[in-house]
Amino acid sequence: MQDTLTALLRELQDRTEALRVVPVLGDPNDRTRLIRGAIGIRDSAERAVAAAIQQARRDGTSWQAIGDALGVTRQAAFQRYGKPIDPRTGAPMNTTPLPAAGGLAATVIDDLAAGNWSAVTARFDPTMTGALSADGLSAAWAQIVGRAGAYESRGEPTAVRTADVTITDTPLAFEAGDFTARVSFRDDRTIAGLYLLDAEPG
């Protein structure tokens, strides 16, 4: 592992040196050469950070200490860099969110805001289909509107994978209050969970 980290640090150094000489040796007609070089450095640095974290974990460093070093919570650090083992199988878990989960969440929220209840429930997995009807969904949305006024807008969704689902959180703004739409998707893109949560106090 130390050899991997050393190699990544050498790669980072090489990319930095290459970027330093671009203004002198690069093609003056290529206006994006500095951008591409900087992106290469960023990508190398991210791989070096991930390798350093894995080395720290092997050395017994806690997720709390790693989160503190990154300036995030221990849970956020684990979600980004952890390698959880599935207790059901003993195999490493997939931690990559469903591709385009943010777009799926945005579509669900736009359908909710437009009152397209059946379009949302048509995406439900069998468990959700048995638990929540279109009428129940419309009643839940009406309760939010009754508490906070008309829906105004949504923010950008975030997505993390936990076990067999990808969980998206999307900020929602209403006239007199903020909420979070939490939508969980299975890998087949069906909805495994849908919650309208009070936004955390800021």
KOLMAR-242077 format. One record per atom (N, C-alpha, C, O): x, y, z; residue number from 1. Coordinates in Angstrom, 1 decimal, always signed. Example, Ala and Ser with C-alpha at 12.3 -4.5 7.8 and 13.67 -1.06 7.14 Angstrom:
BEGIN
+13.2_-5.7_+7.8_1
+12.3_-4.5_+7.8_1
+13.2_-3.3_+7.8_1
+14.2_-3.3_+8.5_1
+12.8_-2.2_+7.1_2
+13.7_-1.1_+7.1_2
+12.9_+0.0_+7.9_2
+13.4_+1.1_+8.0_2
% end
This chain:
BEGIN
+0.8_-1.2_+0.0_1
+0.0_+0.0_+0.0_1
+0.9_+1.3_+0.0_1
+0.6_+2.2_-0.7_1
+1.9_+1.2_+0.8_2
+2.9_+2.4_+0.8_2
+3.4_+2.6_-0.6_2
+3.6_+3.8_-1.0_2
+3.8_+1.5_-1.3_3
+4.3_+1.6_-2.7_3
+3.3_+2.3_-3.6_3
+3.6_+3.2_-4.4_3
+2.0_+2.0_-3.4_4
+0.9_+2.6_-4.2_4
+0.9_+4.1_-3.9_4
+0.8_+4.9_-4.8_4
+0.9_+4.5_-2.6_5
+0.8_+5.9_-2.3_5
+2.0_+6.6_-2.8_5
+1.9_+7.7_-3.3_5
+3.2_+6.0_-2.7_6
+4.4_+6.7_-3.2_6
+4.3_+6.9_-4.7_6
+4.7_+8.0_-5.2_6
+3.8_+5.9_-5.4_7
+3.6_+6.0_-6.9_7
+2.6_+7.2_-7.2_7
+2.9_+7.9_-8.2_7
+1.6_+7.2_-6.5_8
+0.6_+8.3_-6.7_8
+1.1_+9.7_-6.4_8
+0.8_+10.6_-7.1_8
+1.9_+9.8_-5.4_9
+2.5_+11.1_-5.1_9
+3.5_+11.5_-6.1_9
+3.7_+12.6_-6.5_9
+4.3_+10.5_-6.7_10
+5.2_+10.8_-7.8_10
+4.4_+11.2_-9.0_10
+4.8_+12.2_-9.7_10
+3.3_+10.6_-9.3_11
+2.4_+11.0_-10.4_11
+1.9_+12.4_-10.2_11
+1.9_+13.2_-11.2_11
+1.5_+12.7_-9.0_12
+1.1_+14.1_-8.7_12
+2.2_+15.1_-8.9_12
+1.9_+16.2_-9.5_12
+3.4_+14.8_-8.5_13
+4.5_+15.7_-8.7_13
+4.8_+15.9_-10.2_13
+5.0_+17.0_-10.6_13
+4.8_+14.8_-11.0_14
+5.0_+14.8_-12.4_14
+4.0_+15.7_-13.1_14
+4.3_+16.5_-14.0_14
+2.7_+15.5_-12.7_15
+1.6_+16.3_-13.3_15
+1.8_+17.8_-13.0_15
+1.6_+18.7_-13.8_15
+2.2_+18.1_-11.8_16
+2.4_+19.5_-11.3_16
+3.5_+20.1_-12.1_16
+3.4_+21.3_-12.6_16
+4.6_+19.4_-12.3_17
+5.7_+19.9_-13.1_17
+5.3_+20.1_-14.5_17
+5.7_+21.1_-15.1_17
+4.6_+19.2_-15.1_18
+4.1_+19.3_-16.5_18
+3.3_+20.6_-16.6_18
+3.4_+21.3_-17.6_18
+2.4_+20.8_-15.7_19
+1.5_+22.0_-15.7_19
+2.4_+23.3_-15.6_19
+2.0_+24.3_-16.3_19
+3.4_+23.3_-14.8_20
+4.2_+24.4_-14.6_20
+4.9_+24.9_-15.9_20
+5.1_+26.1_-16.1_20
+5.2_+24.0_-16.8_21
+5.9_+24.3_-18.1_21
+5.0_+24.5_-19.3_21
+5.4_+24.9_-20.3_21
+3.7_+24.3_-19.1_22
+2.7_+24.5_-20.2_22
+2.8_+25.9_-20.8_22
+2.8_+26.0_-22.0_22
+2.9_+26.9_-20.0_23
+2.9_+28.3_-20.6_23
+4.1_+28.5_-21.5_23
+4.1_+29.3_-22.4_23
+5.2_+27.7_-21.3_24
+6.4_+27.9_-22.1_24
+6.5_+26.9_-23.2_24
+6.8_+27.2_-24.3_24
+6.1_+25.6_-22.9_25
+6.3_+24.5_-23.9_25
+5.0_+24.1_-24.6_25
+5.0_+23.4_-25.6_25
+3.8_+24.5_-24.1_26
+2.6_+24.1_-24.6_26
+2.2_+24.8_-25.9_26
+2.8_+25.8_-26.2_26
+1.2_+24.3_-26.6_27
+0.7_+24.9_-27.8_27
+0.0_+26.2_-27.5_27
-1.1_+26.1_-26.8_27
+0.5_+27.3_-27.9_28
-0.2_+28.6_-27.5_28
-1.6_+28.8_-28.1_28
-2.4_+29.6_-27.6_28
-1.9_+28.0_-29.1_29
-3.3_+28.0_-29.7_29
-4.3_+27.2_-29.0_29
-5.5_+27.3_-29.2_29
-3.8_+26.4_-28.0_30
-4.7_+25.5_-27.2_30
-5.1_+26.2_-26.0_30
-4.3_+26.3_-25.0_30
-6.2_+26.8_-25.9_31
-6.6_+27.7_-24.8_31
-7.1_+26.9_-23.6_31
-7.2_+27.4_-22.5_31
-7.2_+25.6_-23.7_32
-7.7_+24.8_-22.6_32
-6.6_+23.9_-22.0_32
-6.9_+23.1_-21.1_32
-5.4_+24.1_-22.4_33
-4.3_+23.2_-21.9_33
-4.1_+23.3_-20.4_33
-3.9_+22.3_-19.8_33
-4.2_+24.5_-19.9_34
-4.0_+24.7_-18.5_34
-5.2_+24.0_-17.7_34
-5.0_+23.4_-16.6_34
-6.4_+24.1_-18.2_35
-7.5_+23.5_-17.6_35
-7.4_+22.0_-17.5_35
-7.5_+21.4_-16.4_35
-7.0_+21.4_-18.6_36
-6.8_+19.9_-18.7_36
-5.7_+19.5_-17.7_36
-5.8_+18.5_-17.0_36
-4.6_+20.3_-17.7_37
-3.5_+19.9_-16.8_37
-3.9_+20.0_-15.3_37
-3.6_+19.2_-14.5_37
-4.7_+21.1_-15.0_38
-5.2_+21.2_-13.6_38
-6.1_+20.1_-13.2_38
-6.1_+19.7_-12.1_38
-7.0_+19.7_-14.2_39
-7.9_+18.6_-13.9_39
-7.1_+17.3_-13.6_39
-7.5_+16.5_-12.7_39
-6.1_+17.1_-14.4_40
-5.2_+15.9_-14.2_40
-4.6_+15.9_-12.8_40
-4.5_+14.9_-12.1_40
-4.2_+17.1_-12.3_41
-3.6_+17.2_-11.0_41
-4.7_+16.9_-9.9_41
-4.4_+16.2_-8.9_41
-5.9_+17.5_-10.1_42
-7.0_+17.2_-9.2_42
-7.3_+15.7_-9.1_42
-7.4_+15.2_-8.0_42
-7.3_+15.0_-10.2_43
-7.6_+13.6_-10.2_43
-6.5_+12.8_-9.5_43
-6.8_+11.9_-8.8_43
-5.3_+13.2_-9.8_44
-4.2_+12.5_-9.1_44
-4.2_+12.7_-7.6_44
-4.0_+11.8_-6.8_44
-4.5_+14.0_-7.2_45
-4.6_+14.3_-5.8_45
-5.7_+13.5_-5.1_45
-5.5_+13.0_-4.0_45
-6.8_+13.4_-5.8_46
-7.9_+12.6_-5.2_46
-7.5_+11.1_-5.0_46
-7.8_+10.5_-4.0_46
-6.8_+10.6_-6.0_47
-6.4_+9.2_-5.8_47
-5.4_+9.1_-4.7_47
-5.4_+8.1_-4.0_47
-4.5_+10.1_-4.6_48
-3.5_+10.1_-3.5_48
-4.2_+10.2_-2.1_48
-3.8_+9.5_-1.2_48
-5.3_+11.0_-2.0_49
-6.0_+11.1_-0.8_49
-6.7_+9.8_-0.4_49
-6.6_+9.4_+0.7_49
-7.3_+9.2_-1.4_50
-7.9_+7.9_-1.1_50
-6.9_+6.8_-0.7_50
-7.2_+6.1_+0.3_50
-5.8_+6.8_-1.3_51
-4.7_+5.8_-0.9_51
-4.2_+6.2_+0.5_51
-3.9_+5.2_+1.3_51
-4.0_+7.5_+0.8_52
-3.6_+7.8_+2.1_52
-4.6_+7.5_+3.2_52
-4.2_+7.0_+4.3_52
-5.9_+7.6_+2.9_53
-6.9_+7.2_+3.9_53
-6.9_+5.7_+4.1_53
-7.0_+5.3_+5.2_53
-6.8_+4.9_+3.0_54
-6.7_+3.5_+3.2_54
-5.5_+3.1_+4.0_54
-5.6_+2.1_+4.8_54
-4.4_+3.7_+3.8_55
-3.2_+3.5_+4.6_55
-3.4_+3.8_+6.1_55
-3.0_+3.1_+7.0_55
-4.0_+5.0_+6.3_56
-4.3_+5.4_+7.7_56
-5.3_+4.4_+8.3_56
-5.1_+4.1_+9.5_56
-6.3_+3.9_+7.6_57
-7.2_+2.9_+8.2_57
-6.4_+1.6_+8.5_57
-6.6_+1.0_+9.6_57
-5.5_+1.2_+7.6_58
-4.7_+0.0_+7.9_58
-3.8_+0.2_+9.2_58
-3.5_-0.8_+9.9_58
-3.4_+1.4_+9.4_59
-2.6_+1.7_+10.6_59
-3.5_+1.9_+11.8_59
-2.9_+2.2_+12.9_59
-4.8_+1.8_+11.7_60
-5.7_+1.9_+12.9_60
-6.3_+3.3_+13.1_60
-6.9_+3.5_+14.2_60
-6.2_+4.2_+12.2_61
-6.7_+5.5_+12.4_61
-8.3_+5.4_+12.3_61
-8.8_+4.8_+11.4_61
-8.9_+6.1_+13.2_62
-10.4_+6.1_+13.3_62
-11.0_+6.9_+12.2_62
-10.4_+7.8_+11.6_62
-12.3_+6.6_+11.8_63
-13.0_+7.4_+10.9_63
-13.2_+8.8_+11.4_63
-13.3_+9.8_+10.7_63
-13.3_+9.0_+12.7_64
-13.5_+10.3_+13.3_64
-12.2_+11.2_+13.0_64
-12.4_+12.3_+12.6_64
-11.0_+10.6_+13.2_65
-9.8_+11.3_+13.0_65
-9.7_+11.6_+11.5_65
-9.2_+12.7_+11.1_65
-10.1_+10.7_+10.6_66
-10.0_+11.0_+9.2_66
-11.0_+12.0_+8.8_66
-10.7_+12.9_+8.0_66
-12.2_+12.0_+9.3_67
-13.2_+13.0_+9.0_67
-12.7_+14.4_+9.5_67
-12.9_+15.4_+8.8_67
-12.1_+14.4_+10.7_68
-11.5_+15.7_+11.2_68
-10.5_+16.2_+10.2_68
-10.5_+17.4_+9.9_68
-9.6_+15.4_+9.7_69
-8.6_+15.8_+8.8_69
-9.1_+16.3_+7.5_69
-8.6_+17.2_+6.9_69
-10.3_+15.7_+7.1_70
-10.9_+16.1_+5.8_70
-11.9_+17.3_+6.0_70
-12.3_+17.9_+5.0_70
-12.2_+17.6_+7.3_71
-13.1_+18.7_+7.5_71
-14.6_+18.3_+7.3_71
-15.4_+19.1_+7.0_71
-14.9_+17.0_+7.5_72
-16.2_+16.5_+7.3_72
-16.5_+15.6_+8.5_72
-15.6_+15.3_+9.3_72
-17.7_+15.1_+8.6_73
-18.1_+14.2_+9.7_73
-17.5_+12.8_+9.4_73
-17.1_+12.5_+8.3_73
-17.4_+12.0_+10.4_74
-16.9_+10.6_+10.2_74
-17.7_+9.8_+9.3_74
-17.2_+9.0_+8.5_74
-19.1_+10.1_+9.3_75
-20.0_+9.3_+8.4_75
-19.7_+9.8_+7.0_75
-19.7_+8.9_+6.1_75
-19.6_+11.1_+6.7_76
-19.3_+11.5_+5.4_76
-18.0_+11.0_+4.9_76
-17.9_+10.6_+3.7_76
-17.0_+10.9_+5.7_77
-15.7_+10.4_+5.3_77
-15.8_+8.9_+4.9_77
-15.3_+8.4_+3.9_77
-16.6_+8.2_+5.8_78
-16.8_+6.7_+5.5_78
-17.5_+6.5_+4.2_78
-17.2_+5.6_+3.4_78
-18.6_+7.3_+4.0_79
-19.4_+7.1_+2.8_79
-18.6_+7.4_+1.6_79
-18.9_+6.7_+0.5_79
-17.6_+8.3_+1.6_80
-16.9_+8.6_+0.4_80
-15.7_+7.6_+0.2_80
-15.4_+7.2_-0.9_80
-15.0_+7.2_+1.3_81
-13.8_+6.5_+1.2_81
-13.8_+5.1_+1.8_81
-12.9_+4.3_+1.7_81
-14.9_+4.8_+2.6_82
-15.0_+3.5_+3.2_82
-15.2_+2.3_+2.3_82
-15.6_+2.5_+1.1_82
-14.8_+1.1_+2.7_83
-15.0_-0.1_+2.0_83
-15.8_-1.1_+2.8_83
-15.2_-2.0_+3.4_83
-17.1_-0.8_+3.0_84
-17.9_-1.7_+3.9_84
-18.0_-3.1_+3.4_84
-18.0_-3.4_+2.1_84
-18.1_-4.1_+4.3_85
-18.3_-5.5_+4.0_85
-19.7_-5.8_+4.3_85
-20.3_-5.6_+5.3_85
-20.4_-6.5_+3.3_86
-21.7_-6.9_+3.4_86
-21.8_-8.0_+4.5_86
-21.2_-9.1_+4.3_86
-22.6_-7.8_+5.6_87
-22.6_-8.8_+6.6_87
-23.4_-10.0_+6.2_87
-23.3_-11.1_+6.8_87
-24.1_-9.9_+5.1_88
-24.9_-11.1_+4.6_88
-24.0_-12.1_+3.8_88
-24.3_-13.3_+3.8_88
-23.0_-11.5_+3.1_89
-22.2_-12.3_+2.2_89
-20.7_-12.3_+2.6_89
-20.0_-13.2_+2.2_89
-20.3_-11.3_+3.3_90
-18.8_-11.2_+3.6_90
-18.1_-10.6_+2.4_90
-16.8_-10.5_+2.5_90
-18.7_-10.2_+1.4_91
-18.1_-9.6_+0.2_91
-18.1_-8.0_+0.4_91
-19.0_-7.5_+1.0_91
-17.2_-7.4_-0.3_92
-17.2_-5.9_-0.3_92
-18.5_-5.4_-0.9_92
-19.0_-6.0_-1.9_92
-19.1_-4.4_-0.3_93
-20.3_-3.8_-0.8_93
-20.1_-2.8_-2.0_93
-19.1_-2.1_-2.0_93
-21.0_-2.8_-2.9_94
-21.0_-1.7_-3.9_94
-21.3_-0.4_-3.3_94
-22.4_-0.3_-2.6_94
-20.4_+0.6_-3.4_95
-20.7_+1.9_-2.8_95
-20.9_+3.0_-3.9_95
-21.0_+4.2_-3.6_95
-21.1_+2.6_-5.1_96
-21.3_+3.5_-6.2_96
-22.8_+3.8_-6.4_96
-23.5_+2.8_-6.6_96
-23.2_+5.0_-6.3_97
-24.6_+5.3_-6.4_97
-25.1_+5.0_-7.8_97
-24.3_+4.9_-8.8_97
-26.4_+4.7_-7.9_98
-27.0_+4.5_-9.2_98
-26.8_+5.6_-10.2_98
-27.0_+6.8_-9.8_98
-26.3_+5.4_-11.4_99
-26.0_+6.5_-12.3_99
-27.3_+7.2_-12.6_99
-28.4_+6.7_-12.7_99
-27.2_+8.5_-12.6_100
-28.3_+9.4_-12.9_100
-29.4_+9.4_-11.8_100
-30.5_+9.8_-12.1_100
-29.0_+9.0_-10.6_101
-30.0_+9.0_-9.5_101
-30.5_+10.4_-9.2_101
-31.7_+10.6_-8.9_101
-29.6_+11.4_-9.4_102
-30.1_+12.8_-9.1_102
-31.2_+13.2_-10.1_102
-32.1_+13.9_-9.7_102
-31.0_+12.8_-11.4_103
-32.0_+13.1_-12.4_103
-33.3_+12.4_-12.1_103
-34.4_+13.0_-12.3_103
-33.2_+11.1_-11.7_104
-34.4_+10.4_-11.3_104
-35.2_+11.1_-10.2_104
-36.4_+11.2_-10.2_104
-34.4_+11.5_-9.1_105
-35.0_+12.2_-8.0_105
-35.7_+13.5_-8.5_105
-36.8_+13.8_-8.0_105
-35.0_+14.3_-9.3_106
-35.6_+15.5_-9.8_106
-36.9_+15.3_-10.5_106
-37.9_+16.0_-10.4_106
-37.0_+14.2_-11.3_107
-38.2_+13.9_-12.1_107
-39.3_+13.5_-11.1_107
-40.5_+14.0_-11.3_107
-39.0_+12.8_-10.1_108
-40.0_+12.4_-9.1_108
-40.6_+13.7_-8.4_108
-41.8_+13.8_-8.2_108
-39.7_+14.6_-8.0_109
-40.1_+15.8_-7.3_109
-40.9_+16.7_-8.3_109
-41.9_+17.2_-7.8_109
-40.5_+16.8_-9.5_110
-41.3_+17.6_-10.5_110
-42.7_+17.0_-10.7_110
-43.6_+17.7_-10.8_110
-42.8_+15.7_-10.7_111
-44.1_+15.0_-10.8_111
-44.9_+15.3_-9.5_111
-46.1_+15.6_-9.6_111
-44.3_+15.3_-8.3_112
-45.0_+15.6_-7.1_112
-45.6_+17.0_-7.2_112
-46.7_+17.3_-6.9_112
-44.7_+18.0_-7.6_113
-45.1_+19.4_-7.6_113
-46.2_+19.6_-8.6_113
-47.0_+20.5_-8.4_113
-46.2_+18.8_-9.7_114
-47.3_+19.0_-10.7_114
-48.5_+18.2_-10.4_114
-49.5_+18.3_-11.2_114
-48.5_+17.4_-9.3_115
-49.7_+16.7_-9.0_115
-49.8_+15.4_-9.8_115
-50.9_+14.9_-9.9_115
-48.7_+14.9_-10.4_116
-48.8_+13.7_-11.2_116
-48.6_+12.5_-10.3_116
-47.5_+11.8_-10.4_116
-49.5_+12.3_-9.4_117
-49.3_+11.2_-8.4_117
-49.1_+9.8_-9.0_117
-48.3_+9.1_-8.5_117
-49.9_+9.5_-10.0_118
-49.8_+8.2_-10.6_118
-48.5_+8.0_-11.3_118
-48.0_+6.8_-11.4_118
-47.9_+9.1_-11.8_119
-46.6_+8.9_-12.4_119
-45.5_+8.5_-11.4_119
-44.6_+7.8_-11.7_119
-45.7_+9.1_-10.2_120
-44.7_+8.7_-9.1_120
-45.0_+7.3_-8.6_120
-44.0_+6.5_-8.5_120
-46.2_+6.9_-8.4_121
-46.5_+5.6_-7.8_121
-46.2_+4.5_-8.9_121
-46.0_+3.4_-8.5_121
-46.2_+4.8_-10.1_122
-45.9_+3.9_-11.2_122
-44.4_+3.4_-11.1_122
-44.0_+2.4_-11.6_122
-43.6_+4.2_-10.4_123
-42.2_+3.9_-10.2_123
-41.9_+3.1_-9.0_123
-40.8_+2.7_-8.8_123
-42.9_+2.9_-8.2_124
-42.7_+2.2_-6.9_124
-42.3_+0.7_-7.1_124
-42.8_+0.1_-8.0_124
-41.5_+0.2_-6.2_125
-41.2_-1.2_-6.2_125
-42.4_-1.9_-5.5_125
-43.3_-1.2_-5.0_125
-42.5_-3.2_-5.5_126
-43.7_-3.9_-5.0_126
-44.0_-3.5_-3.5_126
-45.2_-3.4_-3.2_126
-43.0_-3.4_-2.7_127
-43.3_-3.0_-1.3_127
-43.9_-1.7_-1.2_127
-44.9_-1.5_-0.4_127
-43.4_-0.7_-1.9_128
-43.9_+0.7_-1.9_128
-45.3_+0.7_-2.5_128
-46.2_+1.4_-2.0_128
-45.5_-0.1_-3.5_129
-46.9_-0.2_-4.2_129
-47.9_-0.6_-3.2_129
-49.0_-0.1_-3.1_129
-47.5_-1.6_-2.3_130
-48.5_-2.1_-1.3_130
-48.6_-1.2_-0.1_130
-49.6_-1.3_+0.6_130
-47.7_-0.2_+0.0_131
-47.7_+0.6_+1.2_131
-48.3_+2.0_+1.0_131
-48.8_+2.6_+1.9_131
-48.2_+2.5_-0.2_132
-48.6_+3.9_-0.5_132
-49.3_+4.0_-1.8_132
-48.7_+3.7_-2.9_132
-50.6_+4.5_-1.8_133
-51.3_+4.7_-3.0_133
-51.1_+6.1_-3.5_133
-50.6_+6.9_-2.9_133
-51.6_+6.3_-4.7_134
-51.6_+7.7_-5.3_134
-52.4_+8.7_-4.4_134
-51.9_+9.8_-4.2_134
-53.5_+8.2_-3.9_135
-54.3_+9.1_-3.0_135
-53.5_+9.4_-1.7_135
-53.5_+10.5_-1.2_135
-52.8_+8.4_-1.1_136
-52.0_+8.6_+0.1_136
-50.9_+9.5_-0.2_136
-50.5_+10.4_+0.6_136
-50.3_+9.4_-1.4_137
-49.2_+10.3_-1.7_137
-49.7_+11.8_-1.9_137
-49.0_+12.7_-1.4_137
-50.8_+11.9_-2.5_138
-51.4_+13.3_-2.7_138
-51.7_+13.9_-1.3_138
-51.6_+15.1_-1.1_138
-52.2_+13.0_-0.4_139
-52.6_+13.5_+1.0_139
-51.3_+14.0_+1.7_139
-51.3_+15.0_+2.4_139
-50.2_+13.2_+1.6_140
-49.0_+13.6_+2.2_140
-48.5_+14.9_+1.7_140
-48.0_+15.8_+2.4_140
-48.5_+15.1_+0.4_141
-48.1_+16.4_-0.2_141
-49.0_+17.5_+0.2_141
-48.5_+18.6_+0.5_141
-50.3_+17.3_+0.3_142
-51.2_+18.3_+0.8_142
-50.9_+18.7_+2.3_142
-51.0_+19.9_+2.6_142
-50.5_+17.7_+3.1_143
-50.1_+18.1_+4.5_143
-48.9_+19.0_+4.5_143
-48.9_+20.0_+5.3_143
-47.9_+18.8_+3.6_144
-46.7_+19.7_+3.6_144
-47.2_+21.1_+3.1_144
-46.8_+22.1_+3.7_144
-48.0_+21.2_+2.1_145
-48.5_+22.5_+1.6_145
-49.3_+23.1_+2.7_145
-49.2_+24.4_+2.9_145
-50.1_+22.4_+3.5_146
-50.9_+22.9_+4.6_146
-50.0_+23.5_+5.7_146
-50.4_+24.5_+6.3_146
-48.8_+23.0_+5.9_147
-47.9_+23.4_+6.9_147
-47.0_+24.6_+6.4_147
-46.7_+25.5_+7.2_147
-46.6_+24.6_+5.1_148
-45.6_+25.5_+4.7_148
-46.0_+26.3_+3.4_148
-45.1_+27.0_+2.9_148
-47.2_+26.2_+3.0_149
-47.6_+27.0_+1.8_149
-47.2_+26.3_+0.5_149
-46.8_+25.2_+0.5_149
-47.3_+27.1_-0.6_150
-47.1_+26.5_-1.9_150
-45.6_+26.1_-2.1_150
-44.7_+26.8_-1.6_150
-45.5_+25.1_-3.0_151
-44.1_+24.7_-3.4_151
-43.5_+25.8_-4.3_151
-44.2_+26.3_-5.1_151
-42.2_+26.0_-4.0_152
-41.5_+27.1_-4.8_152
-40.4_+26.5_-5.7_152
-40.4_+26.8_-6.9_152
-39.6_+25.7_-5.2_153
-38.4_+25.2_-6.0_153
-37.7_+24.0_-5.3_153
-38.0_+23.7_-4.1_153
-36.8_+23.4_-6.0_154
-36.0_+22.3_-5.5_154
-34.6_+22.7_-5.7_154
-34.2_+23.3_-6.7_154
-33.7_+22.2_-4.8_155
-32.3_+22.3_-5.0_155
-31.7_+21.1_-5.8_155
-32.4_+20.3_-6.3_155
-30.4_+21.0_-5.8_156
-29.7_+19.9_-6.4_156
-29.7_+18.7_-5.6_156
-29.4_+18.7_-4.4_156
-30.1_+17.5_-6.1_157
-30.1_+16.3_-5.3_157
-28.7_+15.8_-5.0_157
-27.8_+16.0_-5.9_157
-28.5_+15.2_-3.9_158
-27.2_+14.5_-3.6_158
-27.6_+13.0_-3.5_158
-28.7_+12.6_-3.2_158
-26.6_+12.1_-3.8_159
-26.9_+10.7_-3.8_159
-25.8_+9.9_-3.2_159
-24.6_+10.2_-3.4_159
-26.1_+9.0_-2.3_160
-25.2_+8.0_-1.7_160
-25.8_+6.6_-1.8_160
-27.0_+6.4_-1.8_160
-24.9_+5.7_-1.9_161
-25.4_+4.3_-2.0_161
-25.2_+3.7_-0.6_161
-24.2_+3.8_+0.1_161
-26.3_+3.0_-0.1_162
-26.2_+2.3_+1.2_162
-26.8_+0.9_+0.9_162
-28.0_+0.8_+0.6_162
-25.9_-0.1_+1.0_163
-26.4_-1.5_+0.7_163
-27.0_-1.7_-0.7_163
-26.3_-1.5_-1.7_163
-28.3_-2.0_-0.7_164
-28.9_-2.3_-2.0_164
-29.6_-1.1_-2.7_164
-30.2_-1.3_-3.7_164
-29.6_+0.0_-2.1_165
-30.3_+1.2_-2.6_165
-29.4_+2.4_-2.7_165
-28.4_+2.5_-2.0_165
-29.8_+3.3_-3.6_166
-29.2_+4.6_-3.7_166
-30.2_+5.6_-3.0_166
-31.3_+5.7_-3.5_166
-29.7_+6.4_-2.1_167
-30.6_+7.3_-1.4_167
-30.2_+8.7_-1.9_167
-29.1_+9.2_-1.8_167
-31.3_+9.4_-2.3_168
-31.1_+10.8_-2.8_168
-31.8_+11.7_-1.8_168
-32.9_+11.5_-1.3_168
-31.2_+12.9_-1.5_169
-31.7_+13.9_-0.7_169
-31.8_+15.2_-1.6_169
-30.8_+15.6_-2.1_169
-33.0_+15.8_-1.6_170
-33.1_+17.0_-2.5_170
-33.8_+18.1_-1.6_170
-34.9_+17.9_-1.1_170
-33.2_+19.3_-1.5_171
-33.8_+20.4_-0.7_171
-35.0_+20.9_-1.5_171
-35.0_+21.0_-2.7_171
-36.1_+21.1_-0.7_172
-37.3_+21.7_-1.3_172
-37.6_+23.0_-0.6_172
-37.6_+23.1_+0.7_172
-38.0_+24.0_-1.3_173
-38.4_+25.3_-0.7_173
-39.9_+25.5_-1.0_173
-40.4_+25.4_-2.1_173
-40.6_+25.8_+0.1_174
-42.0_+26.1_+0.1_174
-42.1_+27.6_+0.6_174
-41.1_+28.2_+1.0_174
-43.3_+28.2_+0.5_175
-43.5_+29.6_+0.8_175
-43.0_+29.9_+2.2_175
-42.3_+30.9_+2.5_175
-43.3_+29.0_+3.2_176
-43.0_+29.3_+4.6_176
-42.2_+28.2_+5.3_176
-42.3_+28.1_+6.5_176
-41.4_+27.4_+4.5_177
-40.6_+26.4_+5.2_177
-39.8_+25.6_+4.2_177
-40.1_+25.6_+3.0_177
-38.8_+24.9_+4.7_178
-37.9_+24.1_+3.9_178
-38.1_+22.6_+4.3_178
-38.2_+22.3_+5.5_178
-38.0_+21.8_+3.3_179
-38.1_+20.3_+3.5_179
-37.0_+19.6_+2.7_179
-36.3_+20.2_+1.9_179
-36.8_+18.3_+3.0_180
-35.9_+17.5_+2.2_180
-36.7_+16.3_+1.6_180
-37.4_+15.6_+2.4_180
-36.7_+16.1_+0.3_181
-37.3_+14.9_-0.3_181
-36.2_+13.9_-0.3_181
-35.2_+14.0_-1.0_181
-36.5_+12.8_+0.4_182
-35.5_+11.6_+0.4_182
-36.2_+10.5_-0.4_182
-37.2_+9.9_+0.0_182
-35.6_+10.2_-1.5_183
-36.1_+9.1_-2.4_183
-35.0_+8.1_-2.6_183
-33.9_+8.4_-2.9_183
-35.4_+6.8_-2.3_184
-34.4_+5.7_-2.4_184
-34.8_+4.9_-3.7_184
-35.9_+4.6_-3.9_184
-33.7_+4.6_-4.4_185
-33.9_+3.9_-5.7_185
-33.2_+2.5_-5.7_185
-32.0_+2.5_-5.2_185
-33.8_+1.5_-6.2_186
-33.2_+0.3_-6.4_186
-32.4_+0.3_-7.7_186
-32.5_+1.3_-8.5_186
-31.5_-0.7_-8.0_187
-30.7_-0.6_-9.2_187
-31.6_-0.7_-10.5_187
-31.1_-0.3_-11.5_187
-32.8_-1.2_-10.4_188
-33.7_-1.3_-11.5_188
-34.5_+0.1_-11.7_188
-35.4_+0.2_-12.5_188
-34.1_+1.1_-10.9_189
-34.6_+2.4_-10.9_189
-36.0_+2.6_-10.3_189
-36.6_+3.6_-10.5_189
-36.5_+1.5_-9.7_190
-37.8_+1.7_-9.0_190
-37.5_+2.3_-7.6_190
-36.4_+2.3_-7.1_190
-38.6_+2.9_-7.1_191
-38.5_+3.6_-5.8_191
-38.8_+2.7_-4.7_191
-39.8_+2.0_-4.6_191
-37.8_+2.6_-3.8_192
-37.9_+1.8_-2.6_192
-38.3_+2.5_-1.4_192
-38.6_+1.9_-0.4_192
-38.2_+3.8_-1.4_193
-38.6_+4.7_-0.3_193
-38.8_+6.1_-0.7_193
-38.1_+6.6_-1.6_193
-39.8_+6.8_-0.1_194
-40.1_+8.2_-0.4_194
-40.5_+8.9_+0.9_194
-41.5_+8.5_+1.5_194
-39.7_+9.9_+1.3_195
-40.0_+10.6_+2.5_195
-39.9_+12.1_+2.3_195
-39.1_+12.6_+1.5_195
-40.8_+12.9_+3.0_196
-40.7_+14.3_+2.9_196
-40.4_+14.8_+4.4_196
-41.2_+14.7_+5.3_196
-39.1_+15.2_+4.6_197
-38.6_+15.4_+5.9_197
-38.4_+16.9_+6.2_197
-38.1_+17.7_+5.3_197
-38.6_+17.3_+7.4_198
-38.3_+18.6_+7.8_198
-36.8_+18.9_+7.6_198
-35.9_+18.0_+7.9_198
-36.4_+20.0_+7.0_199
-35.0_+20.3_+6.7_199
-34.4_+20.5_+8.1_199
-35.0_+21.0_+9.0_199
-33.1_+20.1_+8.1_200
-32.3_+20.3_+9.4_200
-32.2_+21.8_+9.6_200
-31.9_+22.6_+8.7_200
-32.3_+22.3_+10.9_201
-32.1_+23.7_+11.1_201
-30.7_+24.1_+10.8_201
-29.7_+23.5_+11.1_201
-30.6_+25.3_+10.1_202
-29.3_+25.8_+9.6_202
-28.8_+26.8_+10.6_202
-27.7_+27.3_+10.3_202
% end
